[in-house]
């Protein structure tokens, strides 16, 4: 696990202080979590209680009823999981912007050590960098994002193929180290009955109404109430149920049905992975056939997509998404946390071809409001936007088309990326994830190659059209279900 641990300041561990603090921000689960394992190791070694702070801000960009509900459902699951253990779970929900300022520092003053989640997206890296020098105790962050420790990669990989080559040579050594599946089972630690009043009086623990995500509670918060909750439920319990459903009912045909938007052929687990309600390790173990072990892995096969995992074809296809493409996104995000979402970080050839075609005539240009409401001339694009608005998620094949058309119907690539960012962040449960950003930037040629001959607007960017997609997959029922504009 030590390869996953980074110290962010030079302060020492203080073994005689009152508790160990785990500041849970990104891996919001009570199992299969390297960060929780590290915090428990400190607590056992020092003979101190463990406090798990799980907080939710109202000032986060695009905070809404939708996002708050999903996160609060996960917090409720964690509260239940920790209630039967000696770990003290401290759920905190801001009622006003800035109300939670100072809470981490106040808890850290009585902490032996602070453990955090090493997640490379959104505002988390900046928050950690700002917090580290203010904490009077060692601050460690732990990577529990994927099968491969993201800081072990030697460079940014520019293609999925080059990353597969690296994984096939190096990943087997990491598969022997797994997070604890049930770290709370039989756990023996000193118990903290309650936190001091000076803390809970100023920063009260979230009550039952908050953890139920009751509409009456959400209505009191200064968040966006125009983006409602969705049917997809947050939390580890719902995520594990969905994962088991996928493995039982969809995995065996995944390679054949994953591109079909009208069937339940994909995992739909990206929101759960994004908020840390489910771990990659747990999902990895669920999809593997009985009896599979790392020693079945073949030698490197030069980055080929099929054959290395030594599992059936549909499982191979799913693992390529879960491991190669997902962890490729975290590779760049971890190496370039300050600019991996930037338009200027795209490949030079892509920037050049977009610049060369920036002034091409564009028969259709839409405002952000028209995009948001699904008021384009293209019924299939409108349906994709309708699914995103109504479900907080949309099918990956449609997601690619969605982005390509936003580029085609925007004044520039830079403006298209701003529009994709706004729509993903506002409506998608997984919109701020490195994987979602990689998808948006793939539209503009990250991880892709030049395609010729060049064409207007796109230059040598890969082209997609609704007509071509509709010839490849069935969309009639999809259009009927999601095609009504907002």
C-alpha positions, 0 to 999 in steps of 0.5 A, a space after each residue: 500500500 505504501 506506493 499509494 501513500 503521499 505525505 503533503 506536509 512535513 509535520 510529524 505524527 503526534 502519537 499522544 493526541 486524541 484520535 486519528 482523522 480520516 478526511 473522506 472526500 472522494 472514496 465515500 465508502 466503508 469497504 475496499 478503500 485503501 485510504 480507510 485501511 491506512 487510517 485504520 492502520 494508524 489508529 491500531 498502531 497508535 491505539 487511538 480512536 478513528 474519526 471519519 469526517 465526511 462533509 458536503 459543501 453547498 458552495 461547490 460549483 453546480 451544487 444541486 438537489 440532484 448532486 446533493 441527494 446522490 451524495 447524501 444517500 451515500 453518507 447515509 449508507 456510511 453512517 449505517 456501516 460505521 454505526 456497528 463499528 468502533 469508528 466514529 463517523 462524522 457526517 457534516 452538511 453545510 447550511 450556508 456557504 463557508 459555514 464549514 470553514 475551519 472544521 478540518 483544522 479544528 479536528 486536526 488539532 486533536 489528531 495524531 495524523 490526518 489521512 485524506 483521499 488522493 483524487 486528482 480531479 475537480 477542486 480536490 488537489 487545490 484544496 489539499 495543497 491549500 490545507 497541507 501547510 495549515 495542519 499542525 500534524 502529518 497529512 497523508 493522502 492515499 490513492 484508492 482510485 484504481 488497480 494501478 497506483 496512479 503515481 507509479 506511472 512514469 509519464 503521461 500516456 497519449 494513447 490507450 494502446 501505449 497505456 495497455 503496453 505499460 499495464 501488461 508489463 507492470 500491472 500484475 505486480 500490483 494485483 497482489 495488493 488489494 484493499 480490505 473487503 470488509 475492514 470493519 468486520 471484527 474491528 477492535 479499536 478504542 471507541 470515541 463516544 462523542 466529539 467535544 461540544 466546541 466542535 459539534 456546537 459550531 459544526 453540528 452532525 448531519 441529522 436524519 432529515 439531511 441523511 434522508 435527503 428529505 426534500 424539506 431539508 434540501 429546500 433550505 440549502 442555497 443550492 440549485 433547486 432546478 436540477 432535481 434528483 434522479 431515480 438512480 440511487 447513490 450509496 454503496 448498497 445501491 452500487 453493489 446491487 447494480 454491479 451484481 445486476 450487471 454481472 448477472 444479466 448483462 456482462 455475458 453480452 457486454 461486448 455485443 450490446 454495450 453500444 446499443 442505447 435501447 438495451 440495459 447492456 452497460 454497467 451504469 456504474 460511473 456515478 458510483 465510481 465517481 463518488 467512491 461509493 463503489 471501488 474499482 477493486 470490488 467491481 474487478 473482483 465481481 466481474 472475474 470468473 470463479 477461480 481466476 487468479 493473477 497468475 493466469 495473466 499472460 505475458 505482455 501481448 503488445 498492448 492488444 485489447 483482447 487475450 491478455 486477461 485470459 477471461 471470456 471476450 465480454 469480460 475482456 471488453 469490460 475490463 478494457 473500459 474499467 482498467 485501460 480507459 478509466 485509469 488512462 484518464 487518471 494517469 493524465 489527471 494525476 500528472 497534470 492536475 492543474 491543466 488536464 481539463 484545459 483546451 490548450 492541453 490537447 494534442 498540438 495537431 488537434 489544436 492546429 486543425 481546429 485553428 485552421 478551420 475555426 472560420 469555416 462556415 457553420 450552418 448551425 450554431 446554437 446558444 448554451 440555452 438551446 443546447 441545454 434545452 435540447 432545441 437543435 435541429 437534430 432529434 437524436 442529439 436532443 434525445 441524448 441531452 434529454 437523457 442527460 437532463 432526466 437521468 443524470 447519465 447518458 449512454 456512452 455511444 450517444 455521449 460521443 455523438 453529443 460532444 462531436 455535435 457540440 463542437 460542430 455547432 459551436 463557434 470554436 473548439 474552446 467554446 465547445 469545451 466550455 459548453 460540454 463542461 457546463 452541461 456535464 457539471 450541471 446535469 451528469 452525476 459523474 460530470 466532474 470525473 477525470 473519465 468524463 473529462 477524458 470523454 469530452 476531450 476525446 471529442 477534440 482528439 485527446 487519445 485519438 489520431 488524425 483522420 483524413 481526408 480533412 473536411 470542413 469544420 472538423 479538419 482531421 478530427 474524427 467525424 460523427 453524425 446522427 445518421 451514421 449512428 442511427 444506421 449502426 444501432 437502434 434508436 427508435 425507442 430511444 427517440 420516443 423516450 427521451 426526444 421531447 425538448 425541455 
